[in-house]
C-alpha cells in the first residue's frame, strides 16, 4: 500500500512528501489534501495511507483514502517499550532472613452478637448522574426513513380498485314500453369507462419502503410502456409518474431488484449480510462506471445507511461524507441532506480524535455549500453546533 507524509501548517499551507499544495479559490486546505490523496488512489487502483501532521503540538494521525473517495482513520501502531538494559540492573544481593519469632497465641474469639441485634446494610445512592453539558437538541434524519435513491416525498399506496366489468346488455322484454321514444332520437350511448392504468406492485413491509418503492417504480417505467393518464379533455397524454422533479436518473431494473433484496435482508435483521451485498454492489459499480456515476453514488448511500443501522457510526460518517462530497461537486441539490445524515452519525462517535477530524470535514462541506446558496436555518444550526463541539475538543487537547 502506498504511503505519503502530509504536513499542514498554521498558515493554512499543506504539502505531500515535500510537494506544496495550492488550493483553488473557495477550496480549503483539507479538501485539496483529500483530493490529491483520492487522485493517487485512483491512479494506483488501491487505497493509500497518509500520515497527517497538523502542527507539532497537535500530533499526527493516519488516514486511509480509497479509490471511491471514502476515507477513514487508522489506529496508530503502539510504539514498542524500550527493553531494560542488562548492565543497568542492580546486582542481586541476598536479603537477610528475619529472625524467627514465635507467633502469639490466638486470643479467644469474642462472643457472638445477640440474635435480636439489627444488621445495618449500607444505603447506595441510586440518583442518576446528570448528563453531560453537551447534548444535541436536534439530530438530523438518518432515521426513521432514509431515501438513498429518490428524495421526493413518496406517494401513498393506492387502495385496491374493483375489477372493471362491462355492463351487461339489456334483456329484451315482451311487454311494451309505456312511453316509447321517437325513432329519430336514439338514446345516447354512454362513454366507455377508461381502462385502468397499470400500476407497479407496491413493496410492503420495508425499513426503507420509500426508497424501494421509488426504485421499483423507476424500474417499471424503464421496462414497460406507460399507459396514458385518464385526464379529461386533454389533447396530449399526461407525463409518466416516474418523471419526478429530481436530477437522479431512473434505476435499471437489475439495480432496483438488488436494492429490494438488500432491504428485505435488513428487515429480517440480517444486517451484516445486507451490508456485505451493498459494499459489493458499490465496488462493482465503481469499477464499471466510476465513483462519480449517479448509480454508484446511490449504492454508496445505501451502504452508508445500512452501516448506520448496524451501529458502525464511524463508517457511516465516512461513507455519507463521500456521498456529500461527490454530490456537492456535481451540484446535486441533495448534497445538504447528505451532509446532515453524516452529522447524524457523527454525533454518535465516542472517539475524540475521530470527532475532531470528521468535524473539520463537516465544517468544510457546510462552507462549500454556503458559497453556492445560503444554508437553511436547521442546517446553519447544525454547522454552528459542530464548530462549538470541535472548539471544545481543541481547548482540552
NUDREN-711992 format. One line per field, with one value per residue (C-alpha): x, y, z; residue in one letter. Coordinates in nm, 4 decimals, padded with zeros to 6 digits, always signed. Layout:
BEGIN
east: [X_...]
north: [Y_...]
up: [Z_...]
resn: [A_...]
This chain:
BEGIN
east: [+00.0000_+00.1389_+00.2125_+00.2525_+00.3559_+00.1217_+00.2076_-00.0412_+00.0951_-00.0756_-00.0792_-00.3143_-00.0402_-00.0031_+00.2442_+00.2552_+00.6004_+00.7554_+00.5479_+00.3485_-00.0239_-00.2056_-00.5851_-00.8078_-01.0313_-01.3134_-01.1313_-00.9906_-00.6510_-00.8124_-01.0120_-00.7099_-00.5240_-00.8168_-00.8485_-00.4778_-00.4897_-00.8067_-00.6292_-00.3318_-00.5687_-00.7465_-00.4139_-00.2969_-00.6325_-00.5981_-00.6301_-00.3425_-00.2312_-00.1197_+00.0337_-00.1160_+00.0648_-00.1137_+00.1432_+00.3906_+00.1796_-00.1301_+00.0307_-00.0481_-00.2906_-00.3035_-00.5710_-00.6694_-00.8313_-00.9996_-01.0424_-01.4167_-01.3401_-01.4132_-01.1659_-01.1215_-00.8884_-00.6483_-00.5439_-00.1768_+00.0597_+00.1742_+00.5374_+00.7391_+00.8550_+01.2347_+01.3955_+01.5740_+01.9496_+02.1147_+02.4135_+02.1966_+02.0235_+02.1490_+02.3407_+02.1466_+02.2093_+02.0595_+01.8332_+01.8893_+01.6190_+01.4188_+01.4773_+01.2218_+00.9738_+00.7086_+00.3578_+00.1431_-00.1204_-00.4622_-00.6969_-01.0371_-01.2993_-01.5486_-01.8934_-02.1390_-02.3753_-02.7264_-02.9779_-03.2034_-02.9327_-03.0293_-02.7823_-02.7322_-02.6570_-02.5086_-02.7529_-02.6466_-02.7459_-02.9225_-02.9787_-02.8819_-02.5819_-02.6537_-02.5967_-02.3067_-02.3465_-02.3087_-02.6403_-02.7516_-03.1029_-03.1632_-03.0448_-03.0618_-03.2546_-03.0622_-03.3805_-03.6611_-03.6748_-03.3807_-03.4315_-03.0955_-03.2428_-03.5075_-03.5540_-03.9018_-04.1947_-04.3289_-04.6846_-04.9307_-05.0123_-05.3439_-05.6303_-05.7266_-05.9880_-06.2652_-06.2014_-06.3507_-06.6532_-06.8551_-07.2200_-07.4486_-07.6581_-08.0291_-08.2513_-08.5429_-08.8849_-09.2138_-09.4065_-09.4457_-09.2741_-09.5077_-09.3742_-09.1654_-08.9067_-08.9256_-08.7432_-08.5358_-08.3939_-08.1876_-08.0824_-07.7266_-07.4677_-07.2663_-06.8942_-06.6868_-06.5111_-06.1354_-05.9135_-05.7425_-05.3858_-05.1373_-04.9603_-04.6337_-04.6657_-04.6032_-04.3310_-04.4623_-04.3006_-03.9623_-03.7496_-03.6786_-04.0022_-03.9927_-03.6583_-03.7557_-04.0954_-03.9296_-03.6717_-03.9427_-04.1444_-03.8398_-03.7526_-04.1113_-04.1092_-03.7935_-03.9033_-04.2740_-04.4772_-04.6509_-05.0274_-05.1910_-05.3214_-05.7038_-05.7114_-06.0439_-06.0303_-05.6517_-05.5071_-05.1743_-05.1078_-05.0066_-04.6400_-04.5479_-04.5459_-04.1811_-04.0591_-04.0447_-03.8615_-03.5267_-03.1949_-03.1427_-03.1942_-03.4206_-03.2519_-03.2109_-03.4355_-03.1421_-03.0152_-03.3635_-03.4094_-03.0792_-03.1769_-03.5106_-03.3241_-03.0903_-03.3917_-03.5594_-03.2427_-03.2198_-03.5857_-03.5216_-03.2365_-02.9596_-02.7741_-02.4252_-02.5341_-02.7159_-02.4091_-02.1828_-02.4072_-02.4231_-02.0426_-02.0028_-02.2562_-02.0791_-01.7372_-01.8672_-02.0369_-01.7284_-01.5104_-01.7575_-01.8883_-01.6687_-01.7108_-01.8895_-02.1614_-02.5104_-02.5841_-02.2552_-02.3301_-02.6762_-02.5170_-02.2718_-02.5650_-02.7383_-02.4145_-02.3879_-02.7451_-02.7024_-02.3762_-02.5763_-02.8322_-02.5510_-02.4214_-02.0956_-02.1241_-01.7651_-01.8057_-02.1449_-01.9824_-01.7051_-01.9450_-02.2044_-01.9293_-01.8106_-02.1662_-02.1972_-01.8546_-01.9384_-02.2871_-02.1588_-01.9008_-02.1677_-02.4138_-02.6715_-02.9376_-02.9467_-02.5934_-02.7093_-02.9254_-02.6314_-02.4162_-02.6976_-02.7067_-02.3313_-02.3825_-02.6420_-02.3807_-02.1010_-02.2952_-02.2758_-01.8951_-01.7125_-01.3503_-01.2423_-00.9792_-01.2336_-01.4862_-01.2340_-01.1126_-01.4578_-01.5941_-01.3487_-01.4571_-01.8231_-01.7478_-01.5656_-01.8674_-02.1080_-01.8740_-01.8699_-02.2481_-02.2883_-02.0871_-02.3475_-02.6588_-02.7440_-02.7906_-03.1366_-03.1891_-03.1685_-02.8503_-02.6958_-02.7716_-02.6007_-02.2884_-02.2780_-02.3097_-02.0294_-01.7993_-01.8667_-01.8009_-01.4717_-01.3529_-01.4313_-01.2155_-00.9272_-00.9277_-00.8758_-00.6081]
north: [+00.0000_+00.3432_+00.5782_+00.9567_+01.2192_+01.5222_+01.8370_+02.1208_+02.4440_+02.7132_+02.9426_+02.7116_+02.5647_+02.1947_+01.9661_+01.5967_+01.4358_+01.7835_+01.8933_+02.2103_+02.2143_+02.5272_+02.5286_+02.6917_+02.9836_+02.8545_+02.5293_+02.4593_+02.3063_+01.9851_+01.9450_+01.9867_+01.7229_+01.4791_+01.5474_+01.4714_+01.1543_+01.0456_+01.1021_+00.8937_+00.6129_+00.6217_+00.6140_+00.3100_+00.1348_+00.0738_+00.2591_+00.4800_+00.5792_+00.9229_+01.0334_+01.3801_+01.6202_+01.9404_+02.1497_+01.9746_+02.0456_+01.8708_+01.5381_+01.3324_+01.0665_+00.8103_+00.8500_+00.5915_+00.7095_+00.4622_+00.4981_+00.5645_+00.8793_+00.7398_+00.7952_+00.6550_+00.6919_+00.4117_+00.3263_+00.4243_+00.1373_+00.1339_+00.2182_-00.0711_-00.0206_+00.0034_-00.3066_-00.2548_-00.2559_-00.5535_-00.3537_-00.1063_-00.3708_-00.3829_-00.6901_-00.9444_-00.9244_-01.1825_-01.0330_-01.1418_-01.3648_-01.2221_-01.3760_-01.6319_-01.5037_-01.7257_-01.6307_-01.5009_-01.7318_-01.6635_-01.4742_-01.6173_-01.5115_-01.2526_-01.3670_-01.3616_-01.0686_-01.1167_-01.2525_-00.9528_-00.7025_-00.5463_-00.5685_-00.2403_-00.2512_+00.0432_+00.2508_+00.3200_+00.6409_+00.5447_+00.9008_+00.9111_+01.1201_+01.4383_+01.4158_+01.5963_+01.9578_+01.8723_+01.7266_+01.7866_+01.9237_+01.8156_+01.5074_+01.5153_+01.2406_+00.9272_+00.7892_+00.6927_+00.6835_+00.7448_+00.7534_+00.6937_+00.6539_+00.9256_+01.2112_+01.3296_+01.2587_+00.9055_+00.8862_+00.6861_+00.3423_+00.3491_+00.1497_-00.1554_-00.0710_-00.3089_-00.5013_-00.3458_-00.5388_-00.4243_-00.3578_-00.6389_-00.5727_-00.5044_-00.8113_-00.7593_-00.7781_-00.8943_-00.6207_-00.2975_+00.0066_+00.2587_+00.5587_+00.4745_+00.7206_+00.8713_+00.6718_+00.9667_+01.0359_+00.7317_+00.7051_+00.8381_+00.5681_+00.6085_+00.6634_+00.3541_+00.3625_+00.4287_+00.1283_+00.1024_+00.2281_-00.0475_+00.0182_-00.1289_-00.3790_-00.1919_-00.3161_-00.3503_-00.4108_-00.2457_-00.0375_+00.1897_+00.1345_+00.4743_+00.4108_+00.0651_+00.1807_+00.4579_+00.2190_-00.0274_+00.2493_+00.3719_+00.0207_-00.0403_+00.2889_+00.1897_-00.1647_-00.1251_+00.1039_+00.3762_+00.3944_+00.7327_+00.9175_+00.9404_+01.3201_+01.4504_+01.6651_+01.6587_+01.6912_+01.5298_+01.2341_+01.3216_+01.2673_+00.9454_+00.9442_+00.8305_+01.1731_+01.3341_+01.6678_+01.5149_+01.5007_+01.1313_+00.9089_+00.6059_+00.2996_-00.0070_-00.3000_-00.5157_-00.2475_-00.1863_-00.5603_-00.5831_-00.2890_-00.4581_-00.7765_-00.5873_-00.4144_-00.7484_-00.8754_-00.5643_-00.6007_-00.9609_-00.8471_-00.9843_-00.6517_-00.7981_-00.9837_-00.6764_-00.4602_-00.7066_-00.7037_-00.3224_-00.2973_-00.5464_-00.3566_-00.0264_-00.1721_-00.3321_-00.0119_+00.1933_-00.0342_-00.0416_+00.3174_+00.5177_+00.6518_+00.9711_+00.7884_+00.8547_+00.4816_+00.4195_+00.7144_+00.5710_+00.2359_+00.4223_+00.5983_+00.2627_+00.1259_+00.4291_+00.3829_+00.0103_+00.0895_+00.3325_+00.0599_-00.1801_+00.0740_+00.1332_+00.5104_+00.5915_+00.4010_+00.5674_+00.9109_+00.8273_+00.6893_+00.9665_+01.2295_+01.0649_+01.0844_+01.4508_+01.5378_+01.3871_+01.5399_+01.8788_+01.8687_+01.7871_+02.0487_+01.7949_+01.9697_+01.6730_+01.7425_+01.9383_+01.6444_+01.4061_+01.6269_+01.6307_+01.2484_+01.2442_+01.4751_+01.2314_+00.9545_+01.1921_+01.2827_+00.9163_+00.8898_+00.8385_+00.8786_+01.2409_+01.2326_+01.0987_+01.3604_+01.6403_+01.5146_+01.4402_+01.7577_+01.9652_+01.7778_+01.8511_+02.2210_+02.2361_+02.0785_+02.3298_+02.6110_+02.4858_+02.4610_+02.8111_+02.9521_+02.8115_+02.9187_+03.0298_+02.7399_+02.6722_+02.7579_+02.3902_+02.3318_+02.6579_+02.5483_+02.2119_+02.3839_+02.6116_+02.3144_+02.1244_+02.4282_+02.4663_+02.0955_+02.0986_+02.4072_+02.2415_+01.9434_+02.1640_+02.3514_+02.0299_+01.8890]
up: [+00.0000_-00.0965_+00.1936_+00.1977_+00.4516_+00.4807_+00.6765_+00.7438_+00.8923_+01.0996_+00.7949_+00.6043_+00.3817_+00.3114_+00.1393_+00.0473_+00.0596_+00.0459_-00.2576_-00.1726_-00.2482_-00.3656_-00.3067_-00.5655_-00.4575_-00.2376_-00.1519_+00.1948_+00.2653_+00.3969_+00.0759_-00.1500_+00.0564_+00.0257_-00.3488_-00.4094_-00.1999_-00.3851_-00.7184_-00.6017_-00.5003_-00.8404_-01.0275_-00.8286_-00.8192_-00.4445_-00.1158_+00.0016_+00.3516_+00.4641_+00.7941_+00.8541_+01.0889_+01.1920_+01.3828_+01.6144_+01.9220_+01.7835_+01.6991_+01.3921_+01.2682_+00.9863_+00.7160_+00.4527_+00.1261_-00.1135_-00.4922_-00.4455_-00.2433_+00.1035_+00.3862_+00.7352_+01.0300_+01.1160_+01.4671_+01.5230_+01.5878_+01.9523_+01.9992_+02.1468_+02.5004_+02.5320_+02.6696_+03.0013_+02.9794_+03.1403_+03.2631_+03.4489_+03.6593_+04.0170_+04.1207_+04.3139_+04.6830_+04.9128_+05.1746_+05.5325_+05.6625_+05.9502_+06.2892_+06.3891_+06.6382_+06.7838_+06.6875_+06.9716_+07.0989_+06.9480_+07.1666_+07.2374_+06.9852_+07.1054_+07.1947_+06.9050_+06.8805_+07.0160_+06.7678_+06.8043_+06.7096_+06.3731_+06.0900_+05.9074_+05.5396_+05.3545_+05.1544_+04.7997_+04.6295_+04.3088_+04.1968_+03.8279_+03.7455_+03.5497_+03.1794_+03.0235_+02.9218_+02.5550_+02.4493_+02.0880_+02.0837_+01.7272_+01.5458_+01.1652_+00.9994_+00.9274_+01.0935_+01.0731_+00.6908_+00.4618_+00.0860_-00.0793_-00.4285_-00.4655_-00.2230_-00.3255_-00.0966_-00.1501_-00.2684_-00.0571_-00.1876_-00.3761_-00.2399_-00.4480_-00.7072_-00.8096_-01.1285_-01.4376_-01.5654_-01.8676_-01.8071_-01.9317_-02.2380_-02.1707_-02.1970_-02.4407_-02.2774_-02.4279_-02.2535_-02.4455_-02.3132_-02.1515_-02.3405_-02.6468_-02.7644_-03.1131_-03.3779_-03.4998_-03.1496_-03.0435_-02.6849_-02.6209_-02.5791_-02.2546_-02.2993_-02.2292_-01.8969_-01.9258_-01.8954_-01.5567_-01.5565_-01.4752_-01.1510_-01.0254_-00.7484_-00.4205_-00.1921_+00.1616_+00.4981_+00.4476_+00.6810_+00.3869_+00.1974_+00.0330_-00.1354_-00.2594_-00.3859_-00.5837_-00.7238_-00.8281_-00.9930_-01.1815_-01.2990_-01.4144_-01.6042_-01.7960_-01.8875_-01.9680_-02.1910_-01.9839_-02.0194_-02.0999_-01.7950_-01.7762_-01.7941_-01.9339_-02.2463_-02.2663_-02.6197_-02.5222_-02.2905_-01.9359_-01.8410_-01.6669_-01.2892_-01.2810_-01.4059_-01.0607_-01.0176_-00.9223_-01.1127_-01.0318_-01.3403_-01.3270_-01.1861_-01.4071_-01.3245_-01.2103_-00.9698_-00.8293_-00.7706_-00.5816_-00.3607_-00.2823_-00.1876_+00.0476_+00.2008_+00.2713_+00.4399_+00.6574_+00.7552_+00.8598_+01.0868_+00.8613_+00.8619_+00.8135_+00.5006_+00.3677_+00.4334_+00.2525_-00.0547_-00.0506_-00.0330_-00.3172_-00.5314_-00.4692_-00.5586_-00.8790_-00.9971_-00.9106_-01.1259_-01.4172_-01.4395_-01.1992_-00.8470_-00.9634_-01.1588_-01.0111_-00.9783_-00.7951_-00.5649_-00.4884_-00.3967_-00.1721_+00.0004_+00.0622_+00.2095_+00.4417_+00.5636_+00.6383_+00.8218_+01.0368_+01.1106_+01.2120_+01.4650_+01.2736_+01.3062_+01.2038_+00.8766_+00.8251_+00.8664_+00.6175_+00.3547_+00.3954_+00.3667_+00.0439_-00.0944_+00.0080_-00.1386_-00.4786_-00.4974_-00.3863_-00.6652_-00.9257_-00.7973_-00.6777_-00.4688_-00.2260_-00.1007_+00.2124_+00.3224_+00.2730_+00.4985_+00.7579_+00.7534_+00.8083_+01.1083_+01.2486_+01.2562_+01.3664_+01.6825_+01.7921_+01.7729_+02.1028_+01.9887_+02.0376_+01.7612_+01.5102_+01.6275_+01.5658_+01.2255_+01.0835_+01.2453_+01.0391_+00.7247_+00.8007_+00.8550_+00.5193_+00.3477_+00.5061_+00.3973_+00.0370_+00.0316_+00.1788_-00.1143_-00.3542_-00.1627_+00.1932_+00.4341_+00.5725_+00.9431_+01.0577_+00.8578_+00.9831_+01.3412_+01.2760_+01.1431_+01.4487_+01.6849_+01.5075_+01.5282_+01.9015_+01.9661_+01.7720_+01.9595_+02.2921_+02.1964_+02.0803_+02.4124_+02.6112_+02.3790]
resn: [X_X_X_X_X_X_X_X_X_X_X_X_X_X_X_X_X_X_X_X_X_X_X_X_X_X_X_X_X_X_X_X_X_X_X_X_X_X_X_X_X_X_X_X_X_X_X_X_X_X_X_X_X_X_X_X_X_X_X_X_X_X_X_X_X_X_X_X_X_X_X_X_X_X_X_X_X_X_X_X_X_X_X_X_X_X_X_X_X_X_X_X_X_X_X_X_X_X_X_X_X_X_X_X_X_X_X_X_X_X_X_X_X_X_X_X_X_X_X_X_X_X_X_X_X_X_X_X_X_X_X_X_X_X_X_X_X_X_X_X_X_X_X_X_X_X_X_X_X_X_X_X_X_X_X_X_X_X_X_X_X_X_X_X_X_X_X_X_X_X_X_X_X_X_X_X_X_X_X_X_X_X_X_X_X_X_X_X_X_X_X_X_X_X_X_X_X_X_X_X_X_X_X_X_X_X_X_X_X_X_X_X_X_X_X_X_X_X_X_X_X_X_X_X_X_X_X_X_X_X_X_X_X_X_X_X_X_X_X_X_X_X_X_X_X_X_X_X_X_X_X_X_X_X_X_X_X_X_X_X_X_X_X_X_X_X_X_X_X_X_X_X_X_X_X_X_X_X_X_X_X_X_X_X_X_X_X_X_X_X_X_X_X_X_X_X_X_X_X_X_X_X_X_X_X_X_X_X_X_X_X_X_X_X_X_X_X_X_X_X_X_X_X_X_X_X_X_X_X_X_X_X_X_X_X_X_X_X_X_X_X_X_X_X_X_X_X_X_X_X_X_X_X_X_X_X_X_X_X_X_X_X_X_X_X_X_X_X_X_X_X_X_X_X_X_X_X_X_X_X_X_X_X_X_X_X_X_X_X_X_X_X_X_X_X_X_X]
